[in-house]
Amino acid sequence: MNELISAICGRLHAGKRAMLCEILRSDGSTPRGAGAKMAVFDDGTTLGTVGGGALERLAGARAAELLRESRSETKEYRLSPNKEEDIGMVCGGDVLMGFYCCDPARAEDMAAFDALRDILGNNGTAWIKTEFDASGGARLSVIEREDIHSESERLPTEPKLTRTERQTVLLEPAARHETVYIFGGGHVGAALAPALSAVGFHVVVYDTRPDFVTKERFPTAKQLLFGSFENVLDTVRITPEDYVVIMTPGHKADHMVLSQALRTEATYIGCIGSSKKVAYINQRLAEEGFSEEDIARIHSPIGLPIRAQTPEEIAVSITAELILHRHTFGRASE
């Protein structure tokens, strides 16, 4: 997203138009879902993807036409064979595509894309609201968290489409920046951090060993922390949007961090270990007064069951579980 938005900003500041193509709705089996984006420029180049194949080819051609005319629109594409407006794909679904013409002559476009570029560049949180009307007009605006003033104004965690005879509106999160706190910078932690960073999580690594929390060991981490496992909440503030992954060097430290994590509203708490270790720690937690409901919050053994063996394979299984959790539960606070 950052690269695409920055590229559009560059074109606008050079006095050139750009077309933002986006899947507004997908039904059935489609290559990409709502929110997938592609930019088309006046020199014929593109950035991003809306799924490839015939859909992307036709969308790119239509975007080029609209770009020359400085127009925006929405358009349906049928990916099911032998249906009206069949485009030759066999996926079996339908797509509503939005074509938004970004024009440097419109001050609101310049302001919106500049704001979005800056927010994304600073790891901020924002939502994009794109409105298309039946007459061919369109408007894109950016909503920041501080613009929300009441509980009734909660914003979606996934793209949300509203459509009437007169207007089509897509409201979507511009980016996800959930933080994953990895407690333990060992071999699995070192493999896990870049995997999580690659799919949009912010990673913070915490360890008691200073040589295990170095930039050389964790080049993609947003923050590296050194301290005791006994009082981690004195150093970190875990919010309802945050994820906790526990993989310290031993059972005792795992238990220390788990008992503190369960006192937070973290959306996800996971602990690496065997079934025997899980049973031992759960018994300790129960003896300390944690309820069955509290203990049930813990994902352990951690990760999806893919028979992972190596640190890299375990990192894949944990990353997959966190992606599943993110798309199932979204931002806990919204």
MIVO-714049 format. One line per field, with one value per residue (C-alpha): residue in one letter; residue number from 0; x, y, z. Coordinates in steps of 0.001 Angstrom, whole numbers. Layout:
res: (A_...)
n: (NUM_...)
px: (X_...)
py: (Y_...)
pz: (Z_...)
This chain:
res: (M_N_E_L_I_S_A_I_C_G_R_L_H_A_G_K_R_A_M_L_C_E_I_L_R_S_D_G_S_T_P_R_G_A_G_A_K_M_A_V_F_D_D_G_T_T_L_G_T_V_G_G_G_A_L_E_R_L_A_G_A_R_A_A_E_L_L_R_E_S_R_S_E_T_K_E_Y_R_L_S_P_N_K_E_E_D_I_G_M_V_C_G_G_D_V_L_M_G_F_Y_C_C_D_P_A_R_A_E_D_M_A_A_F_D_A_L_R_D_I_L_G_N_N_G_T_A_W_I_K_T_E_F_D_A_S_G_G_A_R_L_S_V_I_E_R_E_D_I_H_S_E_S_E_R_L_P_T_E_P_K_L_T_R_T_E_R_Q_T_V_L_L_E_P_A_A_R_H_E_T_V_Y_I_F_G_G_G_H_V_G_A_A_L_A_P_A_L_S_A_V_G_F_H_V_V_V_Y_D_T_R_P_D_F_V_T_K_E_R_F_P_T_A_K_Q_L_L_F_G_S_F_E_N_V_L_D_T_V_R_I_T_P_E_D_Y_V_V_I_M_T_P_G_H_K_A_D_H_M_V_L_S_Q_A_L_R_T_E_A_T_Y_I_G_C_I_G_S_S_K_K_V_A_Y_I_N_Q_R_L_A_E_E_G_F_S_E_E_D_I_A_R_I_H_S_P_I_G_L_P_I_R_A_Q_T_P_E_E_I_A_V_S_I_T_A_E_L_I_L_H_R_H_T_F_G_R_A_S_E)
n: (0_1_2_3_4_5_6_7_8_9_10_11_12_13_14_15_16_17_18_19_20_21_22_23_24_25_26_27_28_29_30_31_32_33_34_35_36_37_38_39_40_41_42_43_44_45_46_47_48_49_50_51_52_53_54_55_56_57_58_59_60_61_62_63_64_65_66_67_68_69_70_71_72_73_74_75_76_77_78_79_80_81_82_83_84_85_86_87_88_89_90_91_92_93_94_95_96_97_98_99_100_101_102_103_104_105_106_107_108_109_110_111_112_113_114_115_116_117_118_119_120_121_122_123_124_125_126_127_128_129_130_131_132_133_134_135_136_137_138_139_140_141_142_143_144_145_146_147_148_149_150_151_152_153_154_155_156_157_158_159_160_161_162_163_164_165_166_167_168_169_170_171_172_173_174_175_176_177_178_179_180_181_182_183_184_185_186_187_188_189_190_191_192_193_194_195_196_197_198_199_200_201_202_203_204_205_206_207_208_209_210_211_212_213_214_215_216_217_218_219_220_221_222_223_224_225_226_227_228_229_230_231_232_233_234_235_236_237_238_239_240_241_242_243_244_245_246_247_248_249_250_251_252_253_254_255_256_257_258_259_260_261_262_263_264_265_266_267_268_269_270_271_272_273_274_275_276_277_278_279_280_281_282_283_284_285_286_287_288_289_290_291_292_293_294_295_296_297_298_299_300_301_302_303_304_305_306_307_308_309_310_311_312_313_314_315_316_317_318_319_320_321_322_323_324_325_326_327_328_329_330_331_332_333)
px: (0_2759_4541_1331_158_3615_3695_311_1491_4558_2418_47_2914_4310_977_-143_-3309_-3364_-6119_-6693_-8426_-9859_-12069_-15056_-16870_-16122_-18682_-17931_-14494_-12276_-8484_-8495_-10973_-12341_-9598_-7154_-5664_-3823_-2625_-2566_-508_-666_2522_912_2732_927_1625_-158_-2633_-6352_-5905_-4124_-5454_-8292_-9758_-6584_-6087_-9617_-9485_-6175_-7570_-10689_-8569_-6476_-9630_-11048_-7677_-7646_-11169_-10435_-13475_-14281_-16807_-17746_-18034_-19157_-17067_-18394_-15804_-18258_-18294_-21367_-22868_-23825_-20681_-18537_-14866_-13491_-12308_-13449_-13111_-16863_-17302_-18227_-16312_-17388_-14443_-14035_-12015_-11020_-9317_-6730_-6436_-3833_-6350_-8464_-6961_-8842_-7110_-3691_-4493_-5992_-3153_-470_-2140_-2443_1208_2345_123_1327_4943_4667_2935_-269_-3839_-6434_-9385_-10091_-13581_-14162_-17506_-18834_-22117_-24346_-23470_-19767_-18539_-16223_-14482_-11751_-11174_-9047_-10402_-7952_-8578_-8759_-11675_-13817_-15740_-18278_-18884_-21521_-18776_-16880_-15043_-14689_-11737_-12326_-13527_-17228_-19346_-22581_-24538_-27741_-29217_-27453_-24181_-21515_-19281_-16321_-14953_-11773_-8804_-5792_-3361_-3103_-416_-1127_1844_3161_5228_7648_8959_12152_14663_15886_15995_12225_11854_14574_12724_9300_10041_10717_7773_5403_6889_6391_2618_2188_2596_4772_7186_8617_11135_11747_14471_16575_19731_21112_22929_19606_17917_20208_19411_21675_19601_16231_16604_12844_11711_10206_11517_13957_13619_15900_14665_13380_10520_9211_7841_7305_4250_6496_8133_5408_1791_-262_-3530_-6620_-5144_-1871_-634_1563_3811_5741_8858_11262_14185_12267_8979_9389_9817_6962_4705_5804_4965_1714_390_1037_-334_-3610_-4123_-4170_-6809_-4438_-6413_-4118_-1906_179_2859_5233_5639_4614_1278_3007_4410_1004_-688_1940_1652_-2166_-2217_54_-2192_-5310_-3633_-2987_-6690_-7028_-10373_-10960_-12112_-8828_-6716_-8774_-7448_-4021_-3125_-812_726_1079_617_-1504_-966_1268_3731_6366_9800_12435_12383_11486_8573_7339_7521_5312_2727_2614_2409_-454_-2333_-1911_-3130_-6172_-6837_-6457_-8973_-11379_-11497_-10068_-9227_-10610_-11205_-13405)
py: (0_2470_2061_2413_5544_7116_6468_8143_11130_11406_11544_14107_16379_16064_17389_14037_12027_8441_5841_3889_588_-1280_-4295_-2936_-6262_-9857_-12662_-16346_-17569_-14674_-14188_-11244_-9875_-6438_-3894_-5246_-2269_-1420_1978_2702_5609_7651_6069_2620_1355_-200_-923_-3447_-6108_-6841_-10522_-10956_-12716_-11402_-9349_-7343_-6938_-5623_-3433_-1960_-1197_425_2427_3788_4934_6627_8209_9909_11204_12123_10130_7730_4867_1475_-1581_-5199_-8103_-11657_-14340_-17207_-18844_-18545_-15701_-12320_-10172_-13298_-12191_-15654_-16600_-19769_-18674_-18715_-15336_-11751_-8550_-4936_-2745_909_3232_6421_9120_10916_14411_17044_19722_18753_20133_17565_14722_16212_16704_13219_11303_13395_12780_9075_8818_10560_8456_5202_6372_7082_3745_5549_4285_5613_4642_5478_6464_6310_7539_7043_8600_7506_10554_9631_11866_10494_11596_10025_11123_9988_9446_9328_7784_11210_12061_9470_11114_8520_4781_5048_6012_2726_2018_-1376_-3720_-5012_-3191_-2328_-1515_453_716_2516_3546_6891_6103_3443_3929_1830_2396_479_459_1922_-350_-2723_-2101_-4568_-5113_-8578_-8799_-11718_-12670_-14615_-13887_-17432_-19357_-19451_-15785_-14873_-16764_-15469_-11729_-11280_-13531_-11384_-8140_-9336_-9606_-6220_-6811_-4535_-6685_-5942_-8438_-8677_-10773_-10887_-11504_-8306_-10174_-11718_-8373_-6710_-5008_-7480_-10379_-8667_-6190_-6005_-5461_-2086_-2208_-4284_-4451_-5823_-6540_-9051_-11457_-10942_-7442_-7083_-4846_-2240_-1878_-2604_-1527_-4269_-3036_-4930_-4691_-6384_-9961_-11766_-14645_-16340_-18420_-17751_-20105_-22035_-23108_-20742_-17642_-18734_-18993_-15564_-13859_-15785_-14820_-11161_-11383_-12867_-9694_-7657_-7457_-8684_-9988_-13017_-14852_-17799_-19911_-22342_-25793_-29423_-30723_-31821_-28344_-26790_-28989_-28092_-24346_-24446_-26247_-23584_-20815_-22494_-22787_-19043_-18347_-17955_-19251_-21824_-18944_-17100_-20139_-20856_-17578_-19165_-20637_-23488_-25422_-22347_-22213_-24044_-27839_-28241_-30681_-27965_-29052_-26409_-22851_-21582_-24025_-23182_-19483_-20174_-21999_-19204_-16489_-18349_-18586_-14863_-14034_-16249_-14535_-11080_-11758_-13595_-11134_-7905_-5039_-5865_-2221_-1323)
pz: (0_932_-2394_-4394_-2556_-2766_-6517_-6980_-4918_-7121_-10266_-8777_-7752_-11273_-12558_-13957_-13368_-12102_-11945_-8760_-9564_-6590_-6014_-4142_-3818_-4743_-4762_-5136_-6149_-7263_-7449_-5013_-2516_-1682_-1105_-3723_-5579_-8766_-9991_-13733_-15042_-18240_-19611_-19527_-16443_-13500_-9837_-7641_-8726_-8728_-9442_-12746_-15824_-17965_-15115_-14635_-18395_-18928_-15819_-16971_-20435_-18982_-16517_-19404_-21215_-18141_-17386_-20780_-20107_-16468_-15294_-12479_-12456_-11054_-13292_-12850_-14165_-14432_-13791_-14248_-17695_-19905_-17890_-19277_-19663_-19210_-19458_-20102_-16617_-14853_-11218_-10749_-9056_-9784_-9080_-8693_-9639_-8743_-10972_-9175_-11247_-9119_-10578_-9592_-10607_-7581_-4391_-2309_-4166_-3523_154_644_-998_704_4071_3381_2320_5509_7777_6246_6303_10023_10759_11587_11482_9071_6929_3289_2195_-1564_-2886_-6420_-7546_-10409_-12515_-12657_-9846_-7174_-3994_-1866_1728_4664_8182_11093_14507_16148_13851_15678_18471_19667_19948_17181_14744_14939_11722_10029_10284_6740_3582_3934_875_970_-2261_-3245_-6591_-6318_-4615_-4005_-955_184_3689_4469_6842_5058_6856_9755_12330_15109_17378_18187_21364_21083_24513_23840_21113_20458_17190_16642_17561_15073_12334_13383_13448_9696_8786_10848_9549_5972_6503_8149_11874_13968_15935_19379_20775_24537_26177_29331_27290_25712_22942_21873_21203_18693_15393_13636_14944_14383_11494_10812_14420_15262_18814_20858_24644_27339_30849_33377_32597_36118_35477_31738_32208_33781_30378_27826_27579_25929_24398_23117_19608_20531_20196_22716_21638_24419_23679_26536_27360_30036_31673_34618_32456_30168_33200_34465_31186_30701_34126_33284_29736_31026_33062_29856_27130_24397_21445_21141_23622_22454_24114_22443_23957_24069_25334_28573_29123_28370_30975_33590_33027_32896_36256_37752_36412_37821_41219_41082_40625_36885_35644_32908_30701_31336_30527_27400_25935_25554_22170_23094_21530_19364_15592_13041_12974_9910_11568_11709_12890_12159_13563_10104_9750_13253_12322_9296_11432_14034_11387_9726_13027_13673_10166_10757_14089_12524_9788_12112_14991_13547_15835_19238_20140_17167)
